[in-house]
Structures are given as structure tokens and as C-alpha cells.
Amino acid sequence: MSVVVTGATGQLGRLAVEALIARGRAPGAITAAGRNADRLAELGEAGVATARIDFDDPDTLEEAFRGADALLLVSGSEVGARELQHRNAIEAARKAGVNHIVYTSVVKAGETTLILAPEHALTEEMLAASGVPYTVLRNGWYSELFEAELQQAEQSGSFLGSAGKGEVAAASRADLAEAAAAVLADPAPHAGAVYELTGDRAWTNDEVAAELTELLGRPVEYRDLPAEEHAEALMDEGLDDGTVRFLVDLDRNKLDGELALVTGDLSRLLGRPATTLSETLRSLYRDGTAQ
Ligand SMILES: NC(=O)c1ccc[n+]([C@@H]2O[C@H](COP(=O)([O-])OP(=O)(O)OC[C@H]3O[C@@H](n4cnc5c(N)ncnc54)[C@H](OP(=O)(O)O)[C@@H]3O)[C@@H](O)[C@H]2O)c1
């Protein structure tokens, strides 16, 4: 049985390839697909097949997907372009005769105000209409994205935001990749399932600050600001208007609890507790200080 993984040149997809191999899948029965030629060459050195694909070029997709029993469709990274890109990928999978598509969506897609959700919700609708058996992995907020807060805390003893007491049930990329590999190992029982893959608990920024205080061994404070002041602070750091709006809107989503859902789906697929945010912060800190 062969599996194609898109986004394998990126962080989550690469971890999924590694998780498939760790579960005993022969590297030769995995195709790592992506655009970046250097990263594809690195993956090839691990013994997996590689394919250069571009979501904007349907021919590359159909060719790469032909003969695959299962496809892990890791959502693309170009926000705003993904509806068409994912449509291309699903259509190519259907034409190529792929037996099962596993798609990485976002938590609560379809029933959330999360600014990133609309393209994922549309993709889920396309999957349902495709006629190809599929499973949706609605991934929660990556724990690794708290590296930004860690870095601010290391530099200044505080980090800024406008998320108030909003909670985030973050999950590590490695866990999410391992869960994807668990589904890909035997996709049929998961056909039609929609999993909300969250951490086992949710964290407020005050709790993250307390964790960073312990990790760094000095006081770390979360400075909560009104949205306009948060935007001004980000502009003072030199961020462009689009990025500022994006980050402030995301904090609004956090404040509204759009990333707070805790379901246990992730730990159930893993067969163990999910990696905690504390553990991921510790790894990020170790990796950062080891350089
Ligand atoms: N849950 C969360 O917190 C969260 C946060 C951010 C993003 N995401 C979503 O999760 C996905 C995976 O996350 P990640 O951290 O692994 O992202 P990443 O490291 O940026 O990887 C993105 C992958 O998408 C591929 N890609 C982008 N545009 C493509 C195109 N036109 N054709 C073919 N491949 C294309 C990239 O290929 P190349 O590098 O070869 O171009 C790369 O392999 C992201 O793409 C995004 O949809 C989730």
C-alpha cells in the first residue's frame, strides 16, 4: 500500500513521513511531495520516493497521486489561494484513483469565526462532494507557534497580546503528524470521520507566562493590551499592515475561545496523552539555547 504526503517539504508533512516510517511503513511505499527541490532531495536520501508537485499545476498532482492508496493532503500555506489549490488536489486524487484522502483542516472549521477557517471549511465540503472516501483531521493551534512568546520573554521578560483570558488548546506538530500516520496506517475505519485534534488542556496567556517564568528562571509577564494598542505595538516592531491585522485578528479569535476546544481525539488516536505545551516549550528552549 502506498501513501503520498503533500507538504512533505514543510514541517508537518515531513514529520508525517517520519511517523509513517516509525510505524513500520517501508520508505519505498511513501511518496514525499512538495515544491522545494532541495528538501525533496533530502527526503529522497531517506529512501522515500519523491514527487515535485504544485497545487497550482493540476498535471503535477495527478501524476504524483497515481497508484496511491492513500493521500495525506496537508493544507497549503498560501492563505487566500487554497480554495482553488485544494480543489485541484482533490480533483487530481479522484482522477488518479486514490482510495482515501486524509486532509489536515483546522479546529471547528465550518462553525467558527477563526479567520483561517473559511478555506478549510470549503475544502471539507469539496471532500464530501468528491465521492472519494476521506477523513478530516481538524488540527488545533501548533504549540510550536508559542516560540514567538518564548523569544519575546527571553528578550524582555514579557510578551504582548490582546487575547485576554482566551484559552488555546495547542498541540505539537509531531503529535499531529503521528495521529495522521495512525489514520493512514488503516484508513478505512476512519472513513467519514472528522477529528478535532487538540491538546489535552487549554492555556491562557497568563498560564503560558507562568510556565515561561519557571522555564527561564525569571519573572515573565503577559501584557494584555486593547486590540488597537496591540496593533500599534506590532507596527512599532516594523510589521506590515497585513501581518499586524492578521495577528490582532487571531488574538481576537483566541479571546473569543475559537482555539480553546479540548476533545481528547488527539490522545485517543495516539493511544497516549498528547505532548503538553510545557514539554514543547522546553524543547524549543533547549533547541534555541543549544545553537
Ligand atoms: N494548526 C496550526 O497552528 C497551523 C499554523 C500554520 C499553518 N497551518 C497549516 O498547516 C499546514 C502545514 O503546516 P507546516 O507548519 O508544515 O507549514 P510549512 O512548514 O510552511 O509547510 C507548508 C507546505 O506546503 C507546501 N506548499 C505550499 N504551497 C504549495 C503549492 N502551491 N504547491 C505544493 N505545495 C505547496 C510547501 O511546499 P514547499 O515548501 O516545497 O514550497 C510546504 O511543504 C500549513 O500549510 C497550513 O495550511 C496550521
Ligand as a Chemical Component Dictionary entry (heavy atoms), coordinates in Angstrom:
data_LIG
# 
_chem_comp.id                   LIG 
_chem_comp.type                 NON-POLYMER 
_chem_comp.pdbx_formal_charge   0 
_chem_comp.three_letter_code    LIG 
# 
loop_
_chem_comp_atom.comp_id 
_chem_comp_atom.atom_id 
_chem_comp_atom.alt_atom_id 
_chem_comp_atom.type_symbol 
_chem_comp_atom.charge 
_chem_comp_atom.model_Cartn_x 
_chem_comp_atom.model_Cartn_y 
_chem_comp_atom.model_Cartn_z 
_chem_comp_atom.pdbx_ordinal 
LIG N1  N1  N 0  -2.628 24.432 13.070 1  
LIG C1  C1  C 0  -1.836 25.491 13.018 2  
LIG O1  O1  O 0  -1.483 26.109 14.031 3  
LIG C2  C2  C 0  -1.311 25.955 11.698 4  
LIG C3  C3  C 0  -0.476 27.067 11.647 5  
LIG C4  C4  C 0  0.040  27.451 10.430 6  
LIG C5  C5  C 0  -0.291 26.738 9.282  7  
LIG N2  N2  N 1  -1.109 25.664 9.368  8  
LIG C6  C6  C 0  -1.498 24.870 8.179  9  
LIG O2  O2  O 0  -0.823 23.619 8.270  10 
LIG C7  C7  C 0  -0.038 23.407 7.083  11 
LIG C8  C8  C 0  1.230  22.649 7.442  12 
LIG O3  O3  O 0  1.933  23.381 8.420  13 
LIG P1  P1  P 0  3.521  23.455 8.380  14 
LIG O4  O4  O 0  3.933  24.074 9.653  15 
LIG O5  O5  O -1 4.078  22.162 7.944  16 
LIG O6  O6  O 0  3.721  24.531 7.190  17 
LIG P2  P2  P 0  5.043  24.728 6.309  18 
LIG O7  O7  O 0  6.239  24.227 7.011  19 
LIG O8  O8  O 0  5.016  26.148 5.851  20 
LIG O9  O9  O 0  4.788  23.783 5.045  21 
LIG C9  C9  C 0  3.869  24.133 4.051  22 
LIG C10 C10 C 0  3.968  23.085 2.960  23 
LIG O10 O10 O 0  3.017  23.421 1.948  24 
LIG C11 C11 C 0  3.659  23.270 0.695  25 
LIG N3  N3  N 0  3.045  24.135 -0.305 26 
LIG C12 C12 C 0  2.700  25.434 -0.178 27 
LIG N4  N4  N 0  2.198  25.893 -1.335 28 
LIG C13 C13 C 0  2.240  24.848 -2.206 29 
LIG C14 C14 C 0  1.888  24.702 -3.564 30 
LIG N5  N5  N 0  1.390  25.732 -4.288 31 
LIG N6  N6  N 0  2.056  23.506 -4.149 32 
LIG C15 C15 C 0  2.565  22.453 -3.451 33 
LIG N7  N7  N 0  2.939  22.535 -2.140 34 
LIG C16 C16 C 0  2.789  23.728 -1.558 35 
LIG C17 C17 C 0  5.085  23.728 0.956  36 
LIG O11 O11 O 0  5.909  23.265 -0.091 37 
LIG P3  P3  P 0  7.328  23.956 -0.431 38 
LIG O12 O12 O 0  7.962  24.354 0.867  39 
LIG O13 O13 O 0  8.067  22.853 -1.118 40 
LIG O14 O14 O 0  7.020  25.128 -1.304 41 
LIG C18 C18 C 0  5.351  23.047 2.288  42 
LIG O15 O15 O 0  5.735  21.723 2.093  43 
LIG C19 C19 C 0  0.198  24.807 6.533  44 
LIG O16 O16 O 0  0.461  24.758 5.144  45 
LIG C20 C20 C 0  -1.112 25.486 6.863  46 
LIG O17 O17 O 0  -2.114 25.150 5.922  47 
LIG C21 C21 C 0  -1.617 25.249 10.544 48 
# 
loop_
_chem_comp_bond.comp_id 
_chem_comp_bond.atom_id_1 
_chem_comp_bond.atom_id_2 
_chem_comp_bond.value_order 
_chem_comp_bond.pdbx_ordinal 
LIG N1  C1  SING 1  
LIG C1  O1  DOUB 2  
LIG C1  C2  SING 3  
LIG C2  C3  SING 4  
LIG C2  C21 DOUB 5  
LIG C3  C4  DOUB 6  
LIG C4  C5  SING 7  
LIG C5  N2  DOUB 8  
LIG N2  C6  SING 9  
LIG N2  C21 SING 10 
LIG C6  O2  SING 11 
LIG C6  C20 SING 12 
LIG O2  C7  SING 13 
LIG C7  C8  SING 14 
LIG C7  C19 SING 15 
LIG C8  O3  SING 16 
LIG O3  P1  SING 17 
LIG P1  O4  DOUB 18 
LIG P1  O5  SING 19 
LIG P1  O6  SING 20 
LIG O6  P2  SING 21 
LIG P2  O7  DOUB 22 
LIG P2  O8  SING 23 
LIG P2  O9  SING 24 
LIG O9  C9  SING 25 
LIG C9  C10 SING 26 
LIG C10 O10 SING 27 
LIG C10 C18 SING 28 
LIG O10 C11 SING 29 
LIG C11 N3  SING 30 
LIG C11 C17 SING 31 
LIG N3  C12 SING 32 
LIG N3  C16 SING 33 
LIG C12 N4  DOUB 34 
LIG N4  C13 SING 35 
LIG C13 C14 SING 36 
LIG C13 C16 DOUB 37 
LIG C14 N5  SING 38 
LIG C14 N6  DOUB 39 
LIG N6  C15 SING 40 
LIG C15 N7  DOUB 41 
LIG N7  C16 SING 42 
LIG C17 O11 SING 43 
LIG C17 C18 SING 44 
LIG O11 P3  SING 45 
LIG P3  O12 DOUB 46 
LIG P3  O13 SING 47 
LIG P3  O14 SING 48 
LIG C18 O15 SING 49 
LIG C19 O16 SING 50 
LIG C19 C20 SING 51 
LIG C20 O17 SING 52 
# 
